[in-house]
Amino acid sequence: IENMRSKASLILAIKQLEQKLSKLYYFPVYEIYMDELRDYRFYADDMLHPSTFSVDYIWEKFKETFFAKNTLEYIKDIEKISKLLNHRPLNPAPGDFDKFYSKIKNESEYISSKYSHLNFDKELISLKEKYII
């Protein structure tokens, strides 16, 4: 009961602060977790902490709430190139690697053309050095 009372007091205090400070917004992570992810399958193996899925789910809710459309597109592009750069080819044979490298190079050039402040040259060089046989 005390736990619930203390949480209720905190929620009331947040509401009062939101009314006084126009730029303040409380993002209800705890409530999302307790209401939408209440099942134990959304907990990590220790049954105390959120699972990776839960963290990703809440991150998506956070992005939808606070980020503009162009920011969401930027994040999506960065996540895509990041996944490509962190991918490890199963067979880094020269022919297979060339296809893999070409895909990453094309994607990095596309993203760099969209966002002039981004440059993936160092990452491409590092990737090539790592897998050239």
The first five atom37 places (N, CA, C, CB, O) and aatype in JSON, in Angstrom:
{
  "aatype": [9, 6, 2, 12, 1, 15, 11, 0, 15, 10, 9, 10, 0, 9, 11, 5, 10, 6, 5, 11, 10, 15, 11, 10, 18, 18, 13, 14, 19, 18, 6, 9, 18, 12, 3, 6, 10, 1, 3, 18, 1, 13, 18, 0, 3, 3, 12, 10, 8, 14, 15, 16, 13, 15, 19, 3, 18, 9, 17, 6, 11, 13, 11, 6, 16, 13, 13, 0, 11, 2, 16, 10, 6, 18, 9, 11, 3, 9, 6, 11, 9, 15, 11, 10, 10, 2, 8, 1, 14, 10, 2, 14, 0, 14, 7, 3, 13, 3, 11, 13, 18, 15, 11, 9, 11, 2, 6, 15, 6, 18, 9, 15, 15, 11, 18, 15, 8, 10, 2, 13, 3, 11, 6, 10, 9, 15, 10, 11, 6, 11, 18, 9, 9],
  "atom_mask": [
    [1, 1, 1, 1, 1],
    [1, 1, 1, 1, 1],
    [1, 1, 1, 1, 1],
    [1, 1, 1, 1, 1],
    [1, 1, 1, 1, 1],
    [1, 1, 1, 1, 1],
    [1, 1, 1, 1, 1],
    [1, 1, 1, 1, 1],
    [1, 1, 1, 1, 1],
    [1, 1, 1, 1, 1],
    [1, 1, 1, 1, 1],
    [1, 1, 1, 1, 1],
    [1, 1, 1, 1, 1],
    [1, 1, 1, 1, 1],
    [1, 1, 1, 1, 1],
    [1, 1, 1, 1, 1],
    [1, 1, 1, 1, 1],
    [1, 1, 1, 1, 1],
    [1, 1, 1, 1, 1],
    [1, 1, 1, 1, 1],
    [1, 1, 1, 1, 1],
    [1, 1, 1, 1, 1],
    [1, 1, 1, 1, 1],
    [1, 1, 1, 1, 1],
    [1, 1, 1, 1, 1],
    [1, 1, 1, 1, 1],
    [1, 1, 1, 1, 1],
    [1, 1, 1, 1, 1],
    [1, 1, 1, 1, 1],
    [1, 1, 1, 1, 1],
    [1, 1, 1, 1, 1],
    [1, 1, 1, 1, 1],
    [1, 1, 1, 1, 1],
    [1, 1, 1, 1, 1],
    [1, 1, 1, 1, 1],
    [1, 1, 1, 1, 1],
    [1, 1, 1, 1, 1],
    [1, 1, 1, 1, 1],
    [1, 1, 1, 1, 1],
    [1, 1, 1, 1, 1],
    [1, 1, 1, 1, 1],
    [1, 1, 1, 1, 1],
    [1, 1, 1, 1, 1],
    [1, 1, 1, 1, 1],
    [1, 1, 1, 1, 1],
    [1, 1, 1, 1, 1],
    [1, 1, 1, 1, 1],
    [1, 1, 1, 1, 1],
    [1, 1, 1, 1, 1],
    [1, 1, 1, 1, 1],
    [1, 1, 1, 1, 1],
    [1, 1, 1, 1, 1],
    [1, 1, 1, 1, 1],
    [1, 1, 1, 1, 1],
    [1, 1, 1, 1, 1],
    [1, 1, 1, 1, 1],
    [1, 1, 1, 1, 1],
    [1, 1, 1, 1, 1],
    [1, 1, 1, 1, 1],
    [1, 1, 1, 1, 1],
    [1, 1, 1, 1, 1],
    [1, 1, 1, 1, 1],
    [1, 1, 1, 1, 1],
    [1, 1, 1, 1, 1],
    [1, 1, 1, 1, 1],
    [1, 1, 1, 1, 1],
    [1, 1, 1, 1, 1],
    [1, 1, 1, 1, 1],
    [1, 1, 1, 1, 1],
    [1, 1, 1, 1, 1],
    [1, 1, 1, 1, 1],
    [1, 1, 1, 1, 1],
    [1, 1, 1, 1, 1],
    [1, 1, 1, 1, 1],
    [1, 1, 1, 1, 1],
    [1, 1, 1, 1, 1],
    [1, 1, 1, 1, 1],
    [1, 1, 1, 1, 1],
    [1, 1, 1, 1, 1],
    [1, 1, 1, 1, 1],
    [1, 1, 1, 1, 1],
    [1, 1, 1, 1, 1],
    [1, 1, 1, 1, 1],
    [1, 1, 1, 1, 1],
    [1, 1, 1, 1, 1],
    [1, 1, 1, 1, 1],
    [1, 1, 1, 1, 1],
    [1, 1, 1, 1, 1],
    [1, 1, 1, 1, 1],
    [1, 1, 1, 1, 1],
    [1, 1, 1, 1, 1],
    [1, 1, 1, 1, 1],
    [1, 1, 1, 1, 1],
    [1, 1, 1, 1, 1],
    [1, 1, 1, 0, 1],
    [1, 1, 1, 1, 1],
    [1, 1, 1, 1, 1],
    [1, 1, 1, 1, 1],
    [1, 1, 1, 1, 1],
    [1, 1, 1, 1, 1],
    [1, 1, 1, 1, 1],
    [1, 1, 1, 1, 1],
    [1, 1, 1, 1, 1],
    [1, 1, 1, 1, 1],
    [1, 1, 1, 1, 1],
    [1, 1, 1, 1, 1],
    [1, 1, 1, 1, 1],
    [1, 1, 1, 1, 1],
    [1, 1, 1, 1, 1],
    [1, 1, 1, 1, 1],
    [1, 1, 1, 1, 1],
    [1, 1, 1, 1, 1],
    [1, 1, 1, 1, 1],
    [1, 1, 1, 1, 1],
    [1, 1, 1, 1, 1],
    [1, 1, 1, 1, 1],
    [1, 1, 1, 1, 1],
    [1, 1, 1, 1, 1],
    [1, 1, 1, 1, 1],
    [1, 1, 1, 1, 1],
    [1, 1, 1, 1, 1],
    [1, 1, 1, 1, 1],
    [1, 1, 1, 1, 1],
    [1, 1, 1, 1, 1],
    [1, 1, 1, 1, 1],
    [1, 1, 1, 1, 1],
    [1, 1, 1, 1, 1],
    [1, 1, 1, 1, 1],
    [1, 1, 1, 1, 1],
    [1, 1, 1, 1, 1],
    [1, 1, 1, 1, 1],
    [1, 1, 1, 1, 1],
    [1, 1, 1, 1, 1]
  ],
  "atom_positions": [
    [[0.84, -1.19, 0.0], [0.0, 0.0, 0.0], [0.88, 1.26, 0.0], [-0.95, 0.0, 1.22], [0.61, 2.21, -0.73]],
    [[1.92, 1.25, 0.81], [2.81, 2.42, 0.87], [3.48, 2.68, -0.48], [3.88, 2.22, 1.96], [3.67, 3.83, -0.88]],
    [[3.84, 1.61, -1.15], [4.44, 1.74, -2.48], [3.49, 2.46, -3.43], [4.83, 0.36, -3.04], [3.9, 3.37, -4.16]],
    [[2.23, 2.05, -3.43], [1.23, 2.67, -4.3], [0.98, 4.13, -3.91], [-0.09, 1.87, -4.24], [0.82, 4.99, -4.77]],
    [[0.96, 4.4, -2.62], [0.76, 5.78, -2.16], [1.92, 6.68, -2.6], [0.62, 5.82, -0.62], [1.71, 7.8, -3.05]],
    [[3.13, 6.17, -2.47], [4.28, 6.99, -2.86], [4.28, 7.25, -4.35], [5.6, 6.31, -2.44], [4.63, 8.35, -4.79]],
    [[3.91, 6.27, -5.15], [3.82, 6.47, -6.59], [2.71, 7.47, -6.93], [3.58, 5.13, -7.31], [2.87, 8.32, -7.81]],
    [[1.59, 7.37, -6.24], [0.5, 8.31, -6.46], [0.92, 9.73, -6.09], [-0.74, 7.9, -5.64], [0.58, 10.68, -6.79]],
    [[1.66, 9.87, -5.01], [2.15, 11.2, -4.6], [3.09, 11.77, -5.66], [2.88, 11.11, -3.24], [3.04, 12.96, -5.97]],
    [[3.94, 10.93, -6.2], [4.86, 11.37, -7.25], [4.09, 11.8, -8.5], [5.86, 10.26, -7.6], [4.42, 12.82, -9.11]],
    [[3.08, 11.05, -8.87], [2.28, 11.38, -10.05], [1.55, 12.71, -9.84], [1.26, 10.25, -10.36], [1.48, 13.53, -10.76]],
    [[1.01, 12.93, -8.65], [0.36, 14.21, -8.34], [1.36, 15.36, -8.38], [-0.32, 14.15, -6.97], [1.04, 16.44, -8.87]],
    [[2.56, 15.15, -7.87], [3.59, 16.19, -7.89], [3.99, 16.51, -9.34], [4.83, 15.74, -7.09], [4.18, 17.68, -9.69]],
    [[4.1, 15.49, -10.15], [4.43, 15.7, -11.57], [3.34, 16.52, -12.24], [4.6, 14.36, -12.3], [3.64, 17.44, -13.0]],
    [[2.09, 16.2, -11.96], [0.96, 16.93, -12.54], [1.03, 18.41, -12.15], [-0.38, 16.31, -12.08], [0.81, 19.29, -12.99]],
    [[1.32, 18.68, -10.9], [1.42, 20.07, -10.44], [2.58, 20.79, -11.14], [1.61, 20.11, -8.91], [2.44, 21.95, -11.53]],
    [[3.7, 20.11, -11.3], [4.83, 20.72, -11.99], [4.51, 20.99, -13.46], [6.06, 19.81, -11.88], [4.89, 22.03, -14.0]],
    [[3.82, 20.06, -14.1], [3.43, 20.25, -15.5], [2.51, 21.47, -15.66], [2.73, 18.99, -16.04], [2.59, 22.19, -16.65]],
    [[1.65, 21.69, -14.68], [0.75, 22.84, -14.74], [1.49, 24.16, -14.56], [-0.35, 22.7, -13.68], [1.1, 25.18, -15.11]],
    [[2.56, 24.13, -13.77], [3.32, 25.35, -13.51], [4.38, 25.62, -14.58], [3.99, 25.26, -12.16], [4.67, 26.77, -14.9]],
    [[4.94, 24.57, -15.13], [6.04, 24.7, -16.11], [5.57, 24.2, -17.47], [7.31, 23.91, -15.64], [5.45, 22.99, -17.69]],
    [[5.3, 25.11, -18.36], [4.69, 24.75, -19.65], [5.56, 23.84, -20.51], [4.36, 26.0, -20.42], [5.04, 23.11, -21.34]],
    [[6.87, 23.88, -20.34], [7.75, 23.06, -21.17], [8.04, 21.68, -20.56], [9.05, 23.78, -21.4], [8.78, 20.89, -21.14]],
    [[7.47, 21.41, -19.42], [7.69, 20.13, -18.76], [6.66, 19.12, -19.23], [7.64, 20.28, -17.23], [5.47, 19.43, -19.31]],
    [[7.13, 17.92, -19.54], [6.23, 16.83, -19.91], [6.77, 15.56, -19.29], [6.1, 16.7, -21.45], [7.95, 15.23, -19.42]],
    [[5.91, 14.85, -18.62], [6.28, 13.59, -18.02], [6.02, 12.47, -19.0], [5.51, 13.35, -16.7], [4.88, 12.26, -19.43]],
    [[7.05, 11.75, -19.37], [6.89, 10.6, -20.25], [6.67, 9.37, -19.37], [8.14, 10.4, -21.18], [7.53, 9.02, -18.57]],
    [[5.53, 8.72, -19.5], [5.12, 7.67, -18.55], [5.73, 6.29, -18.8], [3.64, 7.55, -18.57], [5.02, 5.32, -19.07]],
    [[7.04, 6.21, -18.7], [7.72, 4.93, -18.91], [7.21, 3.86, -17.94], [9.25, 5.09, -18.75], [6.86, 2.76, -18.35]],
    [[7.16, 4.21, -16.69], [6.72, 3.24, -15.68], [5.31, 2.75, -15.99], [6.76, 3.86, -14.27], [5.04, 1.55, -15.92]],
    [[4.43, 3.66, -16.33], [3.04, 3.29, -16.61], [2.94, 2.44, -17.87], [2.18, 4.54, -16.76], [2.16, 1.48, -17.9]],
    [[3.7, 2.77, -18.89], [3.7, 1.95, -20.11], [4.16, 0.54, -19.77], [4.62, 2.57, -21.21], [3.56, -0.45, -20.19]],
    [[5.23, 0.48, -19.01], [5.78, -0.83, -18.66], [4.79, -1.64, -17.83], [7.09, -0.66, -17.88], [4.61, -2.83, -18.08]],
    [[4.14, -0.99, -16.87], [3.22, -1.72, -15.99], [1.89, -2.05, -16.69], [2.94, -0.89, -14.74], [1.29, -3.08, -16.39]],
    [[1.44, -1.21, -17.61], [0.15, -1.43, -18.25], [0.25, -2.26, -19.53], [-0.49, -0.11, -18.57], [-0.55, -3.17, -19.75]],
    [[1.23, -1.96, -20.37], [1.31, -2.61, -21.67], [2.26, -3.81, -21.68], [1.74, -1.62, -22.71], [2.11, -4.71, -22.51]],
    [[3.22, -3.81, -20.77], [4.23, -4.88, -20.75], [4.24, -5.59, -19.4], [5.63, -4.31, -21.06], [5.3, -5.89, -18.85]],
    [[3.07, -5.85, -18.89], [2.97, -6.37, -17.52], [3.32, -7.85, -17.38], [1.58, -6.14, -17.0], [3.56, -8.32, -16.27]],
    [[3.34, -8.58, -18.47], [3.61, -10.01, -18.45], [5.1, -10.28, -18.17], [3.19, -10.66, -19.78], [5.95, -9.48, -18.56]],
    [[5.4, -11.39, -17.51], [6.79, -11.7, -17.17], [7.66, -11.98, -18.38], [6.83, -12.88, -16.25], [8.88, -11.96, -18.27]],
    [[7.06, -12.23, -19.53], [7.88, -12.46, -20.73], [8.57, -11.17, -21.18], [7.01, -13.01, -21.88], [9.48, -11.21, -22.01]],
    [[8.16, -10.04, -20.62], [8.78, -8.77, -20.95], [9.89, -8.39, -19.97], [7.73, -7.67, -20.98], [10.42, -7.28, -20.01]],
    [[10.24, -9.32, -19.11], [11.34, -9.13, -18.16], [12.56, -9.91, -18.62], [10.92, -9.55, -16.74], [12.44, -10.91, -19.32]],
    [[13.73, -9.44, -18.21], [14.97, -10.15, -18.48], [15.01, -11.43, -17.65], [16.22, -9.25, -18.18], [14.12, -11.67, -16.83]],
    [[16.03, -12.22, -17.87], [16.15, -13.5, -17.15], [16.17, -13.36, -15.64], [17.4, -14.2, -17.59], [15.77, -14.28, -14.92]],
    [[16.63, -12.21, -15.14], [16.68, -12.02, -13.69], [15.3, -11.7, -13.09], [17.65, -10.9, -13.34], [15.16, -11.6, -11.87]],
    [[14.3, -11.53, -13.96], [12.91, -11.24, -13.56], [12.78, -9.91, -12.8], [12.38, -12.37, -12.7], [11.77, -9.68, -12.14]],
    [[13.78, -9.06, -12.9], [13.73, -7.74, -12.26], [13.77, -6.61, -13.28], [14.89, -7.58, -11.29], [13.08, -5.6, -13.15]],
    [[14.58, -6.8, -14.3], [14.83, -5.74, -15.28], [14.05, -6.0, -16.56], [16.33, -5.64, -15.58], [13.66, -7.13, -16.86]],
    [[13.82, -4.93, -17.32], [13.11, -5.11, -18.59], [13.96, -5.89, -19.6], [12.72, -3.75, -19.18], [15.19, -5.79, -19.6]],
    [[13.29, -6.64, -20.43], [13.98, -7.38, -21.5], [14.4, -6.4, -22.59], [13.07, -8.5, -22.08], [13.98, -5.24, -22.6]],
    [[15.22, -6.87, -23.49], [15.64, -6.05, -24.64], [14.41, -5.63, -25.44], [16.63, -6.82, -25.54], [14.34, -4.49, -25.9]],
    [[13.47, -6.52, -25.62], [12.23, -6.2, -26.34], [11.51, -5.04, -25.67], [11.3, -7.43, -26.42], [11.05, -4.11, -26.34]],
    [[11.41, -5.08, -24.34], [10.72, -4.02, -23.6], [11.41, -2.68, -23.74], [10.62, -4.4, -22.12], [10.75, -1.65, -23.92]],
    [[12.72, -2.68, -23.66], [13.48, -1.44, -23.82], [13.25, -0.88, -25.23], [15.0, -1.68, -23.57], [13.03, 0.32, -25.4]],
    [[13.29, -1.75, -26.23], [13.06, -1.32, -27.61], [11.64, -0.78, -27.79], [13.31, -2.48, -28.58], [11.43, 0.21, -28.49]],
    [[10.68, -1.43, -27.17], [9.28, -1.02, -27.25], [9.1, 0.39, -26.67], [8.37, -2.03, -26.51], [8.46, 1.25, -27.27]],
    [[9.67, 0.61, -25.5], [9.55, 1.92, -24.85], [10.33, 2.97, -25.64], [10.07, 1.84, -23.39], [9.88, 4.12, -25.74]],
    [[11.47, 2.61, -26.19], [12.22, 3.54, -27.02], [11.39, 3.98, -28.23], [13.55, 2.9, -27.49], [11.4, 5.16, -28.6]],
    [[10.67, 3.05, -28.85], [9.8, 3.39, -29.98], [8.71, 4.36, -29.55], [9.16, 2.11, -30.58], [8.43, 5.33, -30.25]],
    [[8.1, 4.11, -28.4], [7.07, 5.03, -27.87], [7.66, 6.42, -27.6], [6.45, 4.45, -26.56], [7.03, 7.44, -27.89]],
    [[8.86, 6.44, -27.05], [9.53, 7.71, -26.77], [9.78, 8.48, -28.07], [10.86, 7.46, -26.02], [9.5, 9.68, -28.15]],
    [[10.32, 7.78, -29.07], [10.6, 8.43, -30.36], [9.32, 8.97, -30.98], [11.28, 7.44, -31.32], [9.29, 10.1, -31.47]],
    [[8.25, 8.17, -30.96], [6.97, 8.61, -31.53], [6.43, 9.86, -30.82], [5.94, 7.48, -31.45], [5.8, 10.71, -31.44]],
    [[6.69, 9.96, -29.53], [6.19, 11.08, -28.74], [6.98, 12.36, -28.96], [6.21, 10.73, -27.26], [6.4, 13.44, -29.08]],
    [[8.3, 12.25, -29.02], [9.13, 13.46, -28.97], [9.85, 13.84, -30.26], [10.13, 13.28, -27.93], [10.25, 15.0, -30.4]],
    [[10.03, 12.93, -31.18], [10.84, 13.23, -32.35], [10.01, 13.63, -33.55], [11.7, 12.05, -32.7], [8.94, 13.06, -33.8]],
    [[10.49, 14.61, -34.29], [9.85, 15.04, -35.52], [10.05, 13.97, -36.6], [10.41, 16.41, -36.0], [10.92, 13.1, -36.49]],
    [[9.23, 14.04, -37.63], [9.28, 13.05, -38.71], [10.68, 12.96, -39.33], [8.26, 13.41, -39.79], [11.17, 11.86, -39.58]],
    [[11.31, 14.11, -39.58], [12.64, 14.08, -40.2], [13.69, 13.47, -39.27], [13.06, 15.5, -40.6], [14.64, 12.85, -39.73]],
    [[13.51, 13.65, -37.98], [14.42, 13.03, -37.01], [14.25, 11.51, -37.0], [14.18, 13.59, -35.59], [15.22, 10.77, -36.92]],
    [[13.01, 11.06, -37.09], [12.74, 9.63, -37.15], [13.35, 9.01, -38.4], [11.22, 9.36, -37.12], [13.9, 7.9, -38.35]],
    [[13.27, 9.72, -39.51], [13.87, 9.24, -40.76], [15.4, 9.17, -40.63], [13.48, 10.16, -41.94], [16.02, 8.22, -41.09]],
    [[15.98, 10.18, -40.0], [17.42, 10.22, -39.77], [17.86, 9.02, -38.92], [17.83, 11.54, -39.08], [18.83, 8.33, -39.24]],
    [[17.14, 8.79, -37.84], [17.47, 7.66, -36.95], [17.38, 6.35, -37.72], [16.51, 7.63, -35.73], [18.24, 5.48, -37.58]],
    [[16.34, 6.19, -38.52], [16.16, 4.98, -39.3], [17.34, 4.76, -40.25], [14.83, 5.04, -40.1], [17.86, 3.65, -40.37]],
    [[17.77, 5.82, -40.92], [18.91, 5.72, -41.84], [20.19, 5.36, -41.09], [19.11, 7.02, -42.6], [20.97, 4.52, -41.56]],
    [[20.41, 5.99, -39.95], [21.62, 5.7, -39.17], [21.59, 4.27, -38.64], [21.75, 6.7, -37.99], [22.62, 3.58, -38.65]],
    [[20.44, 3.82, -38.18], [20.33, 2.44, -37.69], [20.61, 1.45, -38.82], [18.93, 2.18, -37.09], [21.24, 0.41, -38.61]],
    [[20.13, 1.77, -40.02], [20.34, 0.87, -41.16], [21.83, 0.74, -41.5], [19.56, 1.37, -42.39], [22.34, -0.37, -41.65]],
    [[22.51, 1.87, -41.62], [23.94, 1.8, -41.96], [24.74, 1.18, -40.81], [24.49, 3.21, -42.28], [25.72, 0.48, -41.05]],
    [[24.32, 1.43, -39.59], [25.0, 0.85, -38.44], [24.89, -0.68, -38.45], [24.41, 1.42, -37.13], [25.86, -1.38, -38.18]],
    [[23.69, -1.18, -38.76], [23.51, -2.64, -38.84], [24.37, -3.22, -39.94], [22.04, -2.99, -39.08], [24.98, -4.28, -39.77]],
    [[24.42, -2.55, -41.08], [25.25, -3.04, -42.18], [26.72, -3.06, -41.8], [25.04, -2.18, -43.42], [27.43, -4.03, -42.07]],
    [[27.19, -1.99, -41.18], [28.6, -1.91, -40.8], [28.96, -2.91, -39.71], [28.92, -0.5, -40.33], [30.1, -3.38, -39.66]],
    [[28.02, -3.26, -38.86], [28.29, -4.21, -37.79], [28.03, -5.66, -38.18], [27.45, -3.87, -36.59], [28.33, -6.58, -37.42]],
    [[27.47, -5.85, -39.36], [27.2, -7.21, -39.84], [28.52, -7.89, -40.18], [26.26, -7.19, -41.08], [29.43, -7.26, -40.72]],
    [[28.62, -9.14, -39.86], [29.82, -9.9, -40.18], [29.46, -10.96, -41.21], [30.43, -10.56, -38.89], [28.61, -11.81, -40.96]],
    [[30.09, -10.91, -42.38], [29.76, -11.89, -43.42], [30.15, -13.3, -42.99], [30.47, -11.53, -44.73], [31.17, -13.52, -42.34]],
    [[29.3, -14.27, -43.38], [29.58, -15.66, -43.05], [30.81, -16.17, -43.79], [28.37, -16.54, -43.37], [31.64, -16.89, -43.24]],
    [[30.9, -15.77, -45.04], [32.01, -16.24, -45.86], [32.71, -15.02, -46.46], [31.52, -17.21, -46.98], [32.29, -14.52, -47.5]],
    [[33.76, -14.54, -45.81], [34.42, -13.33, -46.32], [35.35, -13.63, -47.5], [35.2, -12.66, -45.21], [36.42, -13.03, -47.62]],
    [[34.95, -14.54, -48.36], [35.73, -14.82, -49.57], [35.7, -13.58, -50.46], [35.17, -16.07, -50.34], [34.73, -12.81, -50.41]],
    [[36.74, -13.37, -51.26], [36.82, -12.13, -52.06], [35.56, -11.8, -52.86], [37.97, -12.24, -53.0], [35.11, -10.65, -52.8]],
    [[34.99, -12.72, -53.58], [33.79, -12.44, -54.38], [32.59, -12.09, -53.53], [0.0, 0.0, 0.0], [31.86, -11.14, -53.82]],
    [[32.38, -12.84, -52.48], [31.26, -12.59, -51.57], [31.44, -11.27, -50.83], [31.1, -13.73, -50.57], [30.5, -10.51, -50.65]],
    [[32.67, -11.03, -50.4], [32.93, -9.79, -49.68], [32.71, -8.58, -50.58], [34.36, -9.79, -49.13], [32.2, -7.55, -50.13]],
    [[33.09, -8.7, -51.85], [32.91, -7.57, -52.77], [31.44, -7.17, -52.88], [33.45, -7.93, -54.16], [31.13, -5.98, -52.9]],
    [[30.55, -8.14, -52.93], [29.1, -7.84, -52.99], [28.65, -7.17, -51.69], [28.28, -9.15, -53.23], [27.93, -6.18, -51.7]],
    [[29.09, -7.75, -50.6], [28.77, -7.23, -49.27], [29.27, -5.79, -49.12], [29.38, -8.14, -48.17], [28.54, -4.91, -48.67]],
    [[30.51, -5.58, -49.49], [31.12, -4.26, -49.39], [30.42, -3.26, -50.31], [32.62, -4.33, -49.73], [30.19, -2.12, -49.92]],
    [[30.09, -3.68, -51.5], [29.42, -2.81, -52.47], [28.07, -2.34, -51.93], [29.24, -3.53, -53.81], [27.71, -1.17, -52.09]],
    [[27.34, -3.25, -51.31], [26.04, -2.89, -50.72], [26.21, -1.83, -49.64], [25.35, -4.14, -50.13], [25.46, -0.85, -49.6]],
    [[27.18, -2.03, -48.77], [27.42, -1.08, -47.68], [27.91, 0.26, -48.25], [28.45, -1.64, -46.68], [27.48, 1.32, -47.8]],
    [[28.79, 0.21, -49.23], [29.31, 1.45, -49.84], [28.18, 2.24, -50.49], [30.41, 1.11, -50.88], [28.1, 3.46, -50.33]],
    [[27.31, 1.56, -51.23], [26.18, 2.23, -51.87], [25.25, 2.87, -50.84], [25.39, 1.25, -52.74], [24.83, 4.02, -51.0]],
    [[24.96, 2.14, -49.79], [24.08, 2.67, -48.74], [24.73, 3.85, -48.03], [23.74, 1.57, -47.72], [24.06, 4.85, -47.76]],
    [[26.01, 3.75, -47.75], [26.69, 4.86, -47.07], [26.74, 6.1, -47.95], [28.12, 4.44, -46.67], [26.61, 7.22, -47.46]],
    [[26.93, 5.91, -49.24], [26.94, 7.05, -50.17], [25.55, 7.69, -50.23], [27.39, 6.61, -51.58], [25.43, 8.92, -50.27]],
    [[24.52, 6.87, -50.25], [23.16, 7.38, -50.28], [22.87, 8.21, -49.01], [22.15, 6.22, -50.41], [22.33, 9.32, -49.09]],
    [[23.22, 7.66, -47.87], [22.97, 8.36, -46.6], [23.81, 9.63, -46.51], [23.26, 7.43, -45.4], [23.34, 10.66, -46.05]],
    [[25.06, 9.56, -46.95], [25.92, 10.74, -46.95], [25.38, 11.83, -47.87], [27.34, 10.37, -47.38], [25.54, 13.02, -47.6]],
    [[24.73, 11.43, -48.97], [24.16, 12.43, -49.87], [22.92, 13.1, -49.25], [23.79, 11.79, -51.22], [22.63, 14.26, -49.53]],
    [[22.21, 12.35, -48.4], [21.04, 12.92, -47.71], [21.46, 13.85, -46.57], [20.16, 11.8, -47.17], [20.81, 14.86, -46.3]],
    [[22.54, 13.48, -45.91], [23.01, 14.22, -44.73], [24.47, 14.59, -44.95], [22.82, 13.39, -43.41], [25.37, 13.78, -44.69]],
    [[24.71, 15.77, -45.43], [26.05, 16.18, -45.86], [27.08, 16.14, -44.73], [26.0, 17.57, -46.45], [28.28, 16.07, -45.0]],
    [[26.65, 16.19, -43.49], [27.6, 16.17, -42.37], [28.1, 14.76, -42.04], [26.95, 16.78, -41.14], [28.99, 14.6, -41.2]],
    [[27.52, 13.75, -42.68], [27.93, 12.37, -42.4], [28.93, 11.89, -43.45], [26.7, 11.43, -42.37], [28.81, 12.15, -44.64]],
    [[29.93, 11.17, -42.95], [30.94, 10.61, -43.82], [31.34, 9.26, -43.25], [32.18, 11.56, -43.97], [31.7, 9.16, -42.07]],
    [[31.28, 8.23, -44.07], [31.56, 6.87, -43.6], [32.87, 6.32, -44.15], [30.42, 5.95, -43.98], [33.08, 5.1, -44.14]],
    [[33.74, 7.19, -44.64], [34.99, 6.73, -45.26], [35.84, 5.9, -44.29], [35.8, 7.93, -45.75], [36.36, 4.85, -44.67]],
    [[35.98, 6.36, -43.06], [36.8, 5.63, -42.09], [36.22, 4.24, -41.81], [36.92, 6.43, -40.77], [36.95, 3.26, -41.69]],
    [[34.9, 4.17, -41.71], [34.25, 2.89, -41.44], [34.44, 1.93, -42.61], [32.76, 3.1, -41.15], [34.65, 0.74, -42.41]],
    [[34.34, 2.46, -43.82], [34.52, 1.63, -45.02], [35.96, 1.12, -45.13], [34.15, 2.41, -46.29], [36.19, -0.04, -45.47]],
    [[36.92, 1.98, -44.83], [38.32, 1.57, -44.86], [38.57, 0.49, -43.82], [39.26, 2.78, -44.61], [39.21, -0.52, -44.1]],
    [[38.06, 0.7, -42.63], [38.22, -0.27, -41.55], [37.6, -1.62, -41.92], [37.6, 0.25, -40.26], [38.18, -2.67, -41.66]],
    [[36.44, -1.57, -42.52], [35.76, -2.79, -42.94], [36.58, -3.53, -43.98], [34.36, -2.47, -43.5], [36.74, -4.75, -43.91]],
    [[37.1, -2.8, -44.95], [37.9, -3.41, -46.0], [39.16, -4.04, -45.43], [38.27, -2.38, -47.07], [39.51, -5.16, -45.79]],
    [[39.84, -3.32, -44.53], [41.07, -3.84, -43.91], [40.79, -5.11, -43.12], [41.69, -2.77, -42.99], [41.62, -6.02, -43.07]],
    [[39.64, -5.17, -42.52], [39.3, -6.32, -41.68], [39.04, -7.59, -42.48], [38.09, -5.99, -40.84], [39.33, -8.69, -42.02]],
    [[38.5, -7.42, -43.69], [38.07, -8.6, -44.44], [38.82, -8.87, -45.73], [36.65, -8.46, -44.75], [38.54, -9.86, -46.4]],
    [[39.75, -8.04, -46.09], [40.54, -8.33, -47.29], [41.46, -9.49, -46.98], [41.36, -7.08, -47.76], [42.2, -9.48, -46.0]],
    [[41.41, -10.47, -47.85], [42.21, -11.7, -47.62], [43.51, -11.61, -48.4], [41.41, -12.99, -48.04], [44.32, -12.53, -48.36]]
  ]
}
